[in-house]
Amino acid sequence: MDTQTNSPMDQAGRTYGVEVSGWDGSQNFFVEQTVLDWGSDGIKEVSLGATLREGCMVFVRLLRPAPEIDNHPIACRAVRVVDNQGDGRTIVQLEQLRPRAFFRDTARDMNYSGIKVA
């Protein structure tokens, strides 16, 4: 697997060149280019040189060949970390994080939905 790819997607459409950044297990900031494998079961995994802890947050940005395309990083959580695959790399299973709604927005939506709150 080529971890220094500039191609956004391979021929099968299941792997993407990405940049992963965040803080490793030693609280050191890292930025690394790698490949995101998006399995048919929806599981997203990356292979990293940085050692991460389960539950930590990282940012994943898709690498694109055209610089004029807006390309914002996506916040993800490391849900499974398998250390040292014999080559010193770590396999990390990722899950995209979603912003939480403010309580006032949630309460307002309940008022408009016809739900009676005591």
C-alpha positions in Angstrom: 0.0 0.0 0.0 1.5 3.3 -1.0 1.1 5.7 2.0 2.4 8.8 0.1 -0.3 9.0 -2.5 -1.6 12.2 -4.2 -4.5 10.4 -5.8 -7.8 11.2 -4.2 -9.3 7.8 -5.1 -8.0 4.5 -6.5 -9.6 2.5 -9.4 -12.0 0.6 -7.1 -13.2 3.8 -5.4 -12.6 2.4 -1.9 -9.3 4.1 -0.9 -8.6 7.7 -0.7 -5.4 9.7 -0.3 -5.8 11.7 2.9 -4.0 13.9 5.4 -4.5 13.0 9.0 -3.6 15.5 11.8 -4.0 15.7 15.5 -2.2 14.9 18.8 -0.6 11.5 19.3 -0.5 9.4 22.5 2.4 11.5 23.7 0.5 14.8 23.1 2.7 15.7 20.2 1.0 17.3 17.2 1.4 15.3 13.9 0.4 15.6 10.3 0.7 12.6 8.1 -0.3 11.7 4.6 -1.7 8.2 4.2 -4.5 6.2 2.6 -8.0 5.9 4.0 -9.6 2.5 3.3 -13.4 2.8 3.2 -14.6 -0.8 3.4 -17.9 -2.0 1.9 -19.2 -2.5 5.4 -18.7 1.3 6.0 -15.7 0.9 8.3 -13.0 3.6 7.7 -9.4 2.7 8.5 -6.0 4.4 8.1 -2.5 3.2 8.7 -0.4 5.8 10.7 3.2 6.1 11.9 1.8 8.1 14.9 0.6 6.1 17.9 -3.0 7.1 18.9 -5.2 6.2 21.8 -8.8 4.9 21.4 -11.3 7.8 21.7 -8.9 10.5 20.6 -9.9 13.0 18.0 -8.1 13.5 14.7 -8.8 15.6 11.6 -8.9 13.9 8.1 -8.6 16.0 5.0 -9.1 14.5 1.5 -6.1 15.1 -0.8 -7.1 16.6 -4.1 -5.0 17.2 -7.2 -6.8 20.6 -7.9 -5.8 23.3 -5.3 -8.8 25.5 -6.1 -11.3 23.0 -4.5 -12.4 23.8 -1.0 -11.2 20.9 1.2 -12.0 21.2 4.9 -10.8 18.7 7.4 -13.4 16.4 9.0 -13.2 15.6 12.7 -13.1 11.9 13.5 -12.8 9.7 16.6 -10.4 6.7 16.8 -12.8 3.9 17.8 -10.2 1.1 17.4 -6.4 1.2 17.5 -4.2 -1.8 16.6 -0.6 -1.0 17.4 2.5 -2.1 15.6 1.7 -4.1 12.5 5.3 -5.4 12.2 6.3 -2.3 10.2 5.9 0.1 13.1 2.6 1.5 11.8 -0.7 1.6 13.7 -4.1 0.7 12.1 -6.8 3.1 13.3 -10.5 2.7 12.7 -12.2 6.0 12.4 -15.8 7.3 13.0 -16.9 10.8 11.9 -17.9 13.1 14.7 -21.1 15.1 14.4 -21.7 18.4 16.1 -24.1 18.3 19.1 -27.2 20.5 19.0 -27.5 23.2 21.6 -30.2 22.4 24.2 -32.2 25.5 23.3 -32.4 24.2 19.7 -33.4 20.8 20.8 -36.1 22.2 23.1 -37.4 24.5 20.4 -37.6 21.6 17.9 -39.7 19.6 20.5 -42.2 22.5 20.8 -42.7 22.6 17.0 -42.9 18.8 16.5 -46.2 18.4 18.4 -44.5 16.5 21.3 -46.0 17.4 24.6 -43.3 18.0 27.3 -44.5 18.1 30.9 
